[in-house]
Every structure is written in C-alpha cells, then in structure tokens.
C-alpha cells in the first residue's frame, strides 16, 4: 500500500514537472516584456505629475486676466446647491467633484474641531461683469484689483469657493480676521490633502497679481495640490512648469 502511494506521487510529480517548468518560463517572459514596455513609454517623461493627467484634466485650467473664460462658459456638471455648512440659505453651486471634495474637507476639519462655512461658489460671467463695473464706478473708474475682470474670476469656473469661520459671517472678508484665525490656519495647512489650493497666497502676489485671499480655495485635485504645496508653487508657476515639461516631451518624442 505504501509503495503504491509512493509510485502515484512520483508519477504525479513527473507529470507536473514540465507544466511547472513551462509556467515559470512564461511568467518570466511576461515580466521581461512588461519591463520593456514601461521603459519605452516613460523613458522621457520625468515630470512628477502623469502626462495623461496634465493633458486631460480640466481641473488644472488656469483662469486669470491673461487666461479668460469665455463669456458663455457655464460648467455643465454643477450641483444645484451645496449640501454642507453655509453662511446663509442662498444657493451655492460648484462642479460636482469639487463639491464632493469640499464635503470631505469640511468633515475632516470638523473632526479637528474646526467649523468652516461655505460663502460663495459659482458666479456667472454676467454677475461678475456687473460687480466689476459697480466696483469701477465706486472707485472713480480705477480697477483696484479687488473685483476680478469679467472672465478672469475663478468663480465662473465652478472650481473656486470662498469659505469663512463663524465669526466672519456677515462681515467683510479680511486676512487679519480669517487668515490668522484657527480656521484659516487649519485651511492653509490642510486644504492640499483634499485637492484644494490657497489660490492667491500672500507671498505670490507679484505673480498672481491678486491680493492675498486666505479664504479663496481653488480645486485642482489631490495630486496636483500636494505637488504645488511641496514645491511652493502658485497656479501660474505650476502651469508654466508643466507646459514646459509637456512641450519638451512632445518635441523629443520622435
Ligand atoms: Zn473667491
């Protein structure tokens, strides 16, 4: 009985051996092919953000005085009204992905004992235009940089949101009051991990040409936001950097 069992085991081992050998060879081949493929497609792309993301994401679009949104641009994928803490019952619209990211950010803040309130999100071209010319009128026709030129406001993109703390509700936004508050400090430290950037930082005013706004968040996605934080870039700088990387890559591609 014992001998018979041994014979069967031996036979099975012999039968299995060539199969095992084949399987090993194949998987090894597969691995080699895979490595070669990766080397071929990424040989020249060394920039830390994926090429595909930069070419396809419209969440990284630069909006400023030199890069205006079209008069008729309205984001197609906006929520009807934000479903989070707000300063009033007035409707606030944002692109859906941005709204979802904001909910996560508000929840995370709350876990740290920080209570944020959404103030204003999407603003139409027409509203911006009215606000701009009203501001001009009340400042003797001088653009003082407080209200953005029509088409230059990120609020038209549906990717920007102004947030405030409880004590700031109903008051004029100031960096002294909000930027220095525990809510403002939490935001400046943590917004990046939820895909948002402080769009108009204090030390980049010469580049953004916009006064520091500690309350104005812009969504760009987590990977880009964290990269911008780690490399201390504003959106103008990041845009220039990645466009150069893409141009270089596409220029040498063959
Ligand atoms: Zn704003």
py3Dmol code that shows the C-alpha trace and the ligand (Angstrom):
import py3Dmol

protein = """\
ATOM      1  CA  UNK A   1       0.000   0.000   0.000  1.00  0.00           C
ATOM      2  CA  UNK A   2       2.793   2.374   0.966  1.00  0.00           C
ATOM      3  CA  UNK A   3       4.742   1.569  -2.202  1.00  0.00           C
ATOM      4  CA  UNK A   4       1.710   2.133  -4.363  1.00  0.00           C
ATOM      5  CA  UNK A   5       1.154   5.577  -2.869  1.00  0.00           C
ATOM      6  CA  UNK A   6       4.774   6.481  -3.425  1.00  0.00           C
ATOM      7  CA  UNK A   7       4.526   5.438  -7.073  1.00  0.00           C
ATOM      8  CA  UNK A   8       1.455   7.576  -7.666  1.00  0.00           C
ATOM      9  CA  UNK A   9       3.088  10.584  -6.025  1.00  0.00           C
ATOM     10  CA  UNK A  10       6.194  10.114  -8.157  1.00  0.00           C
ATOM     11  CA  UNK A  11       4.120   9.858 -11.327  1.00  0.00           C
ATOM     12  CA  UNK A  12       2.192  12.995 -10.490  1.00  0.00           C
ATOM     13  CA  UNK A  13       5.396  14.871  -9.795  1.00  0.00           C
ATOM     14  CA  UNK A  14       6.882  13.768 -13.108  1.00  0.00           C
ATOM     15  CA  UNK A  15       3.748  14.763 -14.993  1.00  0.00           C
ATOM     16  CA  UNK A  16       3.551  18.094 -13.277  1.00  0.00           C
ATOM     17  CA  UNK A  17       7.194  18.975 -13.696  1.00  0.00           C
ATOM     18  CA  UNK A  18       7.143  20.016 -17.374  1.00  0.00           C
ATOM     19  CA  UNK A  19       3.995  22.062 -16.771  1.00  0.00           C
ATOM     20  CA  UNK A  20       5.570  23.848 -13.848  1.00  0.00           C
ATOM     21  CA  UNK A  21       8.647  24.477 -15.906  1.00  0.00           C
ATOM     22  CA  UNK A  22       6.583  25.956 -18.703  1.00  0.00           C
ATOM     23  CA  UNK A  23       4.578  28.143 -16.371  1.00  0.00           C
ATOM     24  CA  UNK A  24       7.715  29.561 -14.832  1.00  0.00           C
ATOM     25  CA  UNK A  25       9.256  30.328 -18.208  1.00  0.00           C
ATOM     26  CA  UNK A  26       6.108  32.084 -19.404  1.00  0.00           C
ATOM     27  CA  UNK A  27       5.730  34.285 -16.379  1.00  0.00           C
ATOM     28  CA  UNK A  28       9.386  35.233 -16.562  1.00  0.00           C
ATOM     29  CA  UNK A  29       8.909  36.182 -20.205  1.00  0.00           C
ATOM     30  CA  UNK A  30       5.865  38.220 -19.308  1.00  0.00           C
ATOM     31  CA  UNK A  31       7.798  40.152 -16.719  1.00  0.00           C
ATOM     32  CA  UNK A  32      10.559  40.978 -19.155  1.00  0.00           C
ATOM     33  CA  UNK A  33       8.064  42.217 -21.733  1.00  0.00           C
ATOM     34  CA  UNK A  34       6.333  44.343 -19.132  1.00  0.00           C
ATOM     35  CA  UNK A  35       9.551  45.991 -18.057  1.00  0.00           C
ATOM     36  CA  UNK A  36      10.452  46.761 -21.666  1.00  0.00           C
ATOM     37  CA  UNK A  37       7.033  48.312 -22.312  1.00  0.00           C
ATOM     38  CA  UNK A  38       7.254  50.605 -19.293  1.00  0.00           C
ATOM     39  CA  UNK A  39      10.726  51.710 -20.302  1.00  0.00           C
ATOM     40  CA  UNK A  40       9.576  52.521 -23.820  1.00  0.00           C
ATOM     41  CA  UNK A  41       6.609  54.691 -22.850  1.00  0.00           C
ATOM     42  CA  UNK A  42       8.065  56.588 -19.915  1.00  0.00           C
ATOM     43  CA  UNK A  43      11.663  56.908 -20.973  1.00  0.00           C
ATOM     44  CA  UNK A  44      11.479  60.662 -21.454  1.00  0.00           C
ATOM     45  CA  UNK A  45       8.633  61.604 -19.098  1.00  0.00           C
ATOM     46  CA  UNK A  46      10.340  62.513 -15.852  1.00  0.00           C
ATOM     47  CA  UNK A  47       7.968  65.204 -14.573  1.00  0.00           C
ATOM     48  CA  UNK A  48       6.352  64.030 -11.284  1.00  0.00           C
ATOM     49  CA  UNK A  49       2.737  64.503 -12.442  1.00  0.00           C
ATOM     50  CA  UNK A  50       1.487  61.953 -15.023  1.00  0.00           C
ATOM     51  CA  UNK A  51       1.458  63.195 -18.613  1.00  0.00           C
ATOM     52  CA  UNK A  52      -2.078  61.851 -19.136  1.00  0.00           C
ATOM     53  CA  UNK A  53      -3.409  63.812 -16.171  1.00  0.00           C
ATOM     54  CA  UNK A  54      -1.891  67.066 -17.397  1.00  0.00           C
ATOM     55  CA  UNK A  55      -3.267  66.554 -20.899  1.00  0.00           C
ATOM     56  CA  UNK A  56      -6.758  65.545 -19.848  1.00  0.00           C
ATOM     57  CA  UNK A  57      -7.645  67.199 -16.521  1.00  0.00           C
ATOM     58  CA  UNK A  58      -9.714  70.356 -16.804  1.00  0.00           C
ATOM     59  CA  UNK A  59      -9.371  70.845 -13.046  1.00  0.00           C
ATOM     60  CA  UNK A  60      -5.933  72.386 -13.584  1.00  0.00           C
ATOM     61  CA  UNK A  61      -7.139  75.069 -16.010  1.00  0.00           C
ATOM     62  CA  UNK A  62      -5.520  78.427 -15.348  1.00  0.00           C
ATOM     63  CA  UNK A  63      -8.008  81.277 -15.076  1.00  0.00           C
ATOM     64  CA  UNK A  64      -6.708  84.839 -14.739  1.00  0.00           C
ATOM     65  CA  UNK A  65      -6.627  88.187 -16.528  1.00  0.00           C
ATOM     66  CA  UNK A  66      -4.484  86.681 -19.298  1.00  0.00           C
ATOM     67  CA  UNK A  67      -6.492  83.476 -19.498  1.00  0.00           C
ATOM     68  CA  UNK A  68     -10.136  84.497 -19.552  1.00  0.00           C
ATOM     69  CA  UNK A  69     -13.088  82.157 -19.518  1.00  0.00           C
ATOM     70  CA  UNK A  70     -15.477  82.615 -22.435  1.00  0.00           C
ATOM     71  CA  UNK A  71     -18.473  84.826 -21.856  1.00  0.00           C
ATOM     72  CA  UNK A  72     -20.809  81.877 -22.404  1.00  0.00           C
ATOM     73  CA  UNK A  73     -18.839  79.364 -20.307  1.00  0.00           C
ATOM     74  CA  UNK A  74     -21.003  77.647 -17.711  1.00  0.00           C
ATOM     75  CA  UNK A  75     -19.745  74.382 -16.120  1.00  0.00           C
ATOM     76  CA  UNK A  76     -22.012  71.524 -17.200  1.00  0.00           C
ATOM     77  CA  UNK A  77     -21.584  69.364 -14.110  1.00  0.00           C
ATOM     78  CA  UNK A  78     -22.628  71.585 -11.205  1.00  0.00           C
ATOM     79  CA  UNK A  79     -24.630  70.611  -8.141  1.00  0.00           C
ATOM     80  CA  UNK A  80     -27.846  72.583  -7.632  1.00  0.00           C
ATOM     81  CA  UNK A  81     -26.864  73.669  -4.141  1.00  0.00           C
ATOM     82  CA  UNK A  82     -24.068  72.745  -1.730  1.00  0.00           C
ATOM     83  CA  UNK A  83     -25.014  70.206   0.907  1.00  0.00           C
ATOM     84  CA  UNK A  84     -22.735  71.429   3.709  1.00  0.00           C
ATOM     85  CA  UNK A  85     -22.484  74.224   6.295  1.00  0.00           C
ATOM     86  CA  UNK A  86     -23.155  77.567   4.607  1.00  0.00           C
ATOM     87  CA  UNK A  87     -23.322  81.188   5.696  1.00  0.00           C
ATOM     88  CA  UNK A  88     -26.948  81.505   4.573  1.00  0.00           C
ATOM     89  CA  UNK A  89     -29.727  79.648   2.778  1.00  0.00           C
ATOM     90  CA  UNK A  90     -28.673  81.177  -0.534  1.00  0.00           C
ATOM     91  CA  UNK A  91     -27.857  78.582  -3.119  1.00  0.00           C
ATOM     92  CA  UNK A  92     -24.195  77.842  -3.757  1.00  0.00           C
ATOM     93  CA  UNK A  93     -23.205  75.945  -6.884  1.00  0.00           C
ATOM     94  CA  UNK A  94     -19.954  74.140  -7.612  1.00  0.00           C
ATOM     95  CA  UNK A  95     -18.849  71.447 -10.016  1.00  0.00           C
ATOM     96  CA  UNK A  96     -19.844  68.102  -8.578  1.00  0.00           C
ATOM     97  CA  UNK A  97     -16.320  66.764  -7.993  1.00  0.00           C
ATOM     98  CA  UNK A  98     -15.362  69.995  -6.275  1.00  0.00           C
ATOM     99  CA  UNK A  99     -18.461  69.912  -4.062  1.00  0.00           C
ATOM    100  CA  UNK A 100     -17.715  66.309  -3.049  1.00  0.00           C
ATOM    101  CA  UNK A 101     -14.130  67.245  -2.192  1.00  0.00           C
ATOM    102  CA  UNK A 102     -15.356  70.191  -0.131  1.00  0.00           C
ATOM    103  CA  UNK A 103     -17.666  67.951   1.915  1.00  0.00           C
ATOM    104  CA  UNK A 104     -14.724  65.705   2.759  1.00  0.00           C
ATOM    105  CA  UNK A 105     -12.630  68.740   3.707  1.00  0.00           C
ATOM    106  CA  UNK A 106     -15.388  70.168   5.921  1.00  0.00           C
ATOM    107  CA  UNK A 107     -15.814  66.790   7.662  1.00  0.00           C
ATOM    108  CA  UNK A 108     -12.076  66.466   8.255  1.00  0.00           C
ATOM    109  CA  UNK A 109     -11.968  69.998   9.639  1.00  0.00           C
ATOM    110  CA  UNK A 110     -14.855  69.259  11.964  1.00  0.00           C
ATOM    111  CA  UNK A 111     -13.047  66.216  13.308  1.00  0.00           C
ATOM    112  CA  UNK A 112     -10.297  68.624  14.336  1.00  0.00           C
ATOM    113  CA  UNK A 113     -12.851  70.952  15.939  1.00  0.00           C
ATOM    114  CA  UNK A 114     -12.750  73.411  13.034  1.00  0.00           C
ATOM    115  CA  UNK A 115     -16.076  74.696  11.709  1.00  0.00           C
ATOM    116  CA  UNK A 116     -15.980  76.141   8.207  1.00  0.00           C
ATOM    117  CA  UNK A 117     -18.821  77.796   6.302  1.00  0.00           C
ATOM    118  CA  UNK A 118     -19.219  77.978   2.521  1.00  0.00           C
ATOM    119  CA  UNK A 119     -19.747  81.556   1.373  1.00  0.00           C
ATOM    120  CA  UNK A 120     -19.707  81.794  -2.420  1.00  0.00           C
ATOM    121  CA  UNK A 121     -19.049  79.384  -5.236  1.00  0.00           C
ATOM    122  CA  UNK A 122     -20.034  79.634  -8.883  1.00  0.00           C
ATOM    123  CA  UNK A 123     -20.653  83.136 -10.218  1.00  0.00           C
ATOM    124  CA  UNK A 124     -21.848  83.755 -13.771  1.00  0.00           C
ATOM    125  CA  UNK A 125     -19.983  85.941 -16.256  1.00  0.00           C
ATOM    126  CA  UNK A 126     -22.854  88.421 -16.133  1.00  0.00           C
ATOM    127  CA  UNK A 127     -22.806  88.731 -12.350  1.00  0.00           C
ATOM    128  CA  UNK A 128     -19.043  89.195 -12.411  1.00  0.00           C
ATOM    129  CA  UNK A 129     -19.370  91.885 -15.065  1.00  0.00           C
ATOM    130  CA  UNK A 130     -21.954  93.771 -13.008  1.00  0.00           C
ATOM    131  CA  UNK A 131     -19.795  93.524  -9.875  1.00  0.00           C
ATOM    132  CA  UNK A 132     -16.717  94.662 -11.781  1.00  0.00           C
ATOM    133  CA  UNK A 133     -18.313  97.774 -13.260  1.00  0.00           C
ATOM    134  CA  UNK A 134     -20.005  98.628  -9.973  1.00  0.00           C
ATOM    135  CA  UNK A 135     -16.614  98.497  -8.303  1.00  0.00           C
ATOM    136  CA  UNK A 136     -15.078 100.699 -11.039  1.00  0.00           C
ATOM    137  CA  UNK A 137     -17.879 103.207 -10.651  1.00  0.00           C
ATOM    138  CA  UNK A 138     -17.411 103.476  -6.904  1.00  0.00           C
ATOM    139  CA  UNK A 139     -13.634 103.868  -7.333  1.00  0.00           C
ATOM    140  CA  UNK A 140     -13.557 106.680  -9.904  1.00  0.00           C
ATOM    141  CA  UNK A 141     -13.046 104.261 -12.786  1.00  0.00           C
ATOM    142  CA  UNK A 142      -9.907 102.734 -11.266  1.00  0.00           C
ATOM    143  CA  UNK A 143      -9.502  98.939 -11.156  1.00  0.00           C
ATOM    144  CA  UNK A 144      -8.182  98.369  -7.628  1.00  0.00           C
ATOM    145  CA  UNK A 145      -7.812  94.607  -8.146  1.00  0.00           C
ATOM    146  CA  UNK A 146     -10.461  93.641  -5.609  1.00  0.00           C
ATOM    147  CA  UNK A 147     -13.134  92.510  -8.054  1.00  0.00           C
ATOM    148  CA  UNK A 148     -11.916  90.356 -10.905  1.00  0.00           C
ATOM    149  CA  UNK A 149     -12.311  91.386 -14.524  1.00  0.00           C
ATOM    150  CA  UNK A 150     -15.224  89.567 -16.262  1.00  0.00           C
ATOM    151  CA  UNK A 151     -13.964  86.154 -17.406  1.00  0.00           C
ATOM    152  CA  UNK A 152     -10.941  86.327 -15.090  1.00  0.00           C
ATOM    153  CA  UNK A 153     -12.760  85.144 -11.998  1.00  0.00           C
ATOM    154  CA  UNK A 154     -12.223  81.558 -10.904  1.00  0.00           C
ATOM    155  CA  UNK A 155     -15.725  81.662  -9.512  1.00  0.00           C
ATOM    156  CA  UNK A 156     -17.042  81.368 -13.071  1.00  0.00           C
ATOM    157  CA  UNK A 157     -15.181  78.058 -13.385  1.00  0.00           C
ATOM    158  CA  UNK A 158     -17.251  76.386 -10.647  1.00  0.00           C
ATOM    159  CA  UNK A 159     -13.956  75.230  -9.084  1.00  0.00           C
ATOM    160  CA  UNK A 160     -13.495  78.046  -6.564  1.00  0.00           C
ATOM    161  CA  UNK A 161     -15.129  78.530  -3.199  1.00  0.00           C
ATOM    162  CA  UNK A 162     -14.787  81.195  -0.530  1.00  0.00           C
ATOM    163  CA  UNK A 163     -15.016  79.802   2.982  1.00  0.00           C
ATOM    164  CA  UNK A 164     -15.228  81.620   6.293  1.00  0.00           C
ATOM    165  CA  UNK A 165     -15.466  80.925  10.007  1.00  0.00           C
ATOM    166  CA  UNK A 166     -18.455  81.655  12.206  1.00  0.00           C
ATOM    167  CA  UNK A 167     -17.161  84.999  13.444  1.00  0.00           C
ATOM    168  CA  UNK A 168     -16.640  86.155   9.863  1.00  0.00           C
ATOM    169  CA  UNK A 169     -20.237  85.646   8.770  1.00  0.00           C
ATOM    170  CA  UNK A 170     -21.848  88.879   7.639  1.00  0.00           C
ATOM    171  CA  UNK A 171     -18.577  90.800   7.809  1.00  0.00           C
ATOM    172  CA  UNK A 172     -16.131  91.973   5.186  1.00  0.00           C
ATOM    173  CA  UNK A 173     -13.511  89.300   4.483  1.00  0.00           C
ATOM    174  CA  UNK A 174     -10.077  90.202   5.807  1.00  0.00           C
ATOM    175  CA  UNK A 175      -6.894  88.175   6.093  1.00  0.00           C
ATOM    176  CA  UNK A 176      -6.317  89.548   9.573  1.00  0.00           C
ATOM    177  CA  UNK A 177      -9.606  88.151  10.755  1.00  0.00           C
ATOM    178  CA  UNK A 178      -9.675  84.876   8.823  1.00  0.00           C
ATOM    179  CA  UNK A 179      -6.092  84.084   7.793  1.00  0.00           C
ATOM    180  CA  UNK A 180      -4.904  84.392  11.372  1.00  0.00           C
ATOM    181  CA  UNK A 181      -7.823  82.522  12.894  1.00  0.00           C
ATOM    182  CA  UNK A 182      -7.517  78.849  13.843  1.00  0.00           C
ATOM    183  CA  UNK A 183      -9.897  78.038  10.966  1.00  0.00           C
ATOM    184  CA  UNK A 184      -7.775  79.958   8.453  1.00  0.00           C
ATOM    185  CA  UNK A 185      -4.595  78.324   9.729  1.00  0.00           C
ATOM    186  CA  UNK A 186      -6.124  74.850   9.553  1.00  0.00           C
ATOM    187  CA  UNK A 187      -7.188  75.515   5.982  1.00  0.00           C
ATOM    188  CA  UNK A 188      -3.781  76.774   4.877  1.00  0.00           C
ATOM    189  CA  UNK A 189      -2.181  73.665   6.341  1.00  0.00           C
ATOM    190  CA  UNK A 190      -4.659  71.005   5.276  1.00  0.00           C
ATOM    191  CA  UNK A 191      -6.607  72.061   2.165  1.00  0.00           C
ATOM    192  CA  UNK A 192      -3.994  70.490  -0.139  1.00  0.00           C
ATOM    193  CA  UNK A 193      -4.729  66.964   1.048  1.00  0.00           C
ATOM    194  CA  UNK A 194      -8.314  67.381  -0.151  1.00  0.00           C
ATOM    195  CA  UNK A 195      -7.408  68.715  -3.609  1.00  0.00           C
ATOM    196  CA  UNK A 196      -7.650  72.435  -2.866  1.00  0.00           C
ATOM    197  CA  UNK A 197      -5.049  75.186  -3.022  1.00  0.00           C
ATOM    198  CA  UNK A 198      -4.889  78.644  -1.464  1.00  0.00           C
ATOM    199  CA  UNK A 199      -5.082  80.232  -4.888  1.00  0.00           C
ATOM    200  CA  UNK A 200      -3.806  83.711  -4.026  1.00  0.00           C
ATOM    201  CA  UNK A 201      -1.025  83.261  -1.461  1.00  0.00           C
ATOM    202  CA  UNK A 202       0.488  86.172   0.396  1.00  0.00           C
ATOM    203  CA  UNK A 203       3.993  85.673  -0.997  1.00  0.00           C
ATOM    204  CA  UNK A 204       2.943  85.196  -4.641  1.00  0.00           C
ATOM    205  CA  UNK A 205       1.040  88.432  -5.155  1.00  0.00           C
ATOM    206  CA  UNK A 206       3.633  89.696  -7.643  1.00  0.00           C
ATOM    207  CA  UNK A 207       2.898  86.660  -9.829  1.00  0.00           C
ATOM    208  CA  UNK A 208      -0.851  86.210  -9.378  1.00  0.00           C
ATOM    209  CA  UNK A 209      -1.394  89.998  -9.500  1.00  0.00           C
ATOM    210  CA  UNK A 210      -4.149  89.386  -6.960  1.00  0.00           C
ATOM    211  CA  UNK A 211      -4.117  90.394  -3.300  1.00  0.00           C
ATOM    212  CA  UNK A 212      -3.716  87.642  -0.740  1.00  0.00           C
ATOM    213  CA  UNK A 213      -7.029  85.887  -0.083  1.00  0.00           C
ATOM    214  CA  UNK A 214      -6.856  83.408   2.783  1.00  0.00           C
ATOM    215  CA  UNK A 215     -10.482  82.371   2.191  1.00  0.00           C
ATOM    216  CA  UNK A 216     -10.415  81.638  -1.535  1.00  0.00           C
ATOM    217  CA  UNK A 217      -9.935  77.948  -2.335  1.00  0.00           C
ATOM    218  CA  UNK A 218      -9.473  76.534  -5.780  1.00  0.00           C
ATOM    219  CA  UNK A 219      -9.822  72.823  -6.583  1.00  0.00           C
ATOM    220  CA  UNK A 220      -7.085  71.233  -8.701  1.00  0.00           C
ATOM    221  CA  UNK A 221      -7.187  67.613  -7.478  1.00  0.00           C
ATOM    222  CA  UNK A 222      -5.196  65.993  -4.673  1.00  0.00           C
ATOM    223  CA  UNK A 223      -2.072  65.001  -6.604  1.00  0.00           C
ATOM    224  CA  UNK A 224      -1.562  68.446  -8.112  1.00  0.00           C
ATOM    225  CA  UNK A 225      -2.455  70.298  -4.902  1.00  0.00           C
ATOM    226  CA  UNK A 226       0.054  68.284  -2.868  1.00  0.00           C
ATOM    227  CA  UNK A 227       2.716  68.792  -5.529  1.00  0.00           C
ATOM    228  CA  UNK A 228       2.107  72.544  -5.528  1.00  0.00           C
ATOM    229  CA  UNK A 229       2.356  72.600  -1.728  1.00  0.00           C
ATOM    230  CA  UNK A 230       5.569  70.559  -1.687  1.00  0.00           C
ATOM    231  CA  UNK A 231       7.191  72.745  -4.352  1.00  0.00           C
ATOM    232  CA  UNK A 232       5.718  76.001  -3.130  1.00  0.00           C
ATOM    233  CA  UNK A 233       4.152  76.937  -6.456  1.00  0.00           C
ATOM    234  CA  UNK A 234       1.171  79.108  -7.297  1.00  0.00           C
ATOM    235  CA  UNK A 235      -1.042  78.065 -10.212  1.00  0.00           C
ATOM    236  CA  UNK A 236       0.676  80.419 -12.663  1.00  0.00           C
ATOM    237  CA  UNK A 237       4.060  78.869 -11.806  1.00  0.00           C
ATOM    238  CA  UNK A 238       2.759  75.311 -11.902  1.00  0.00           C
ATOM    239  CA  UNK A 239       1.096  75.896 -15.281  1.00  0.00           C
ATOM    240  CA  UNK A 240       4.285  77.279 -16.776  1.00  0.00           C
ATOM    241  CA  UNK A 241       6.277  74.367 -15.356  1.00  0.00           C
ATOM    242  CA  UNK A 242       4.057  71.558 -16.622  1.00  0.00           C
ATOM    243  CA  UNK A 243       3.516  73.171 -20.014  1.00  0.00           C
ATOM    244  CA  UNK A 244       7.274  73.334 -20.467  1.00  0.00           C
ATOM    245  CA  UNK A 245       7.598  69.678 -19.466  1.00  0.00           C
ATOM    246  CA  UNK A 246       4.902  68.667 -21.963  1.00  0.00           C
ATOM    247  CA  UNK A 247       6.398  70.778 -24.771  1.00  0.00           C
ATOM    248  CA  UNK A 248       9.837  69.284 -24.161  1.00  0.00           C
ATOM    249  CA  UNK A 249       8.450  65.747 -24.066  1.00  0.00           C
ATOM    250  CA  UNK A 250       6.359  66.161 -27.195  1.00  0.00           C
ATOM    251  CA  UNK A 251       9.223  67.886 -29.005  1.00  0.00           C
ATOM    252  CA  UNK A 252      11.592  64.982 -28.461  1.00  0.00           C
ATOM    253  CA  UNK A 253       9.029  62.244 -28.895  1.00  0.00           C
ATOM    254  CA  UNK A 254      10.044  61.333 -32.386  1.00  0.00           C
TER     255      UNK A 254
END
"""
ligand_1 = """\
1
ZN
Zn -13.211 83.901 -4.105
"""
view = py3Dmol.view(width=600, height=400)
view.addModel(protein, "pdb")
view.setStyle({"model": 0}, {"cartoon": {"style": "trace"}})
view.addModel(ligand_1, "xyz")
view.setStyle({"model": 1}, {"stick": {}})
view.zoomTo()
view.show()
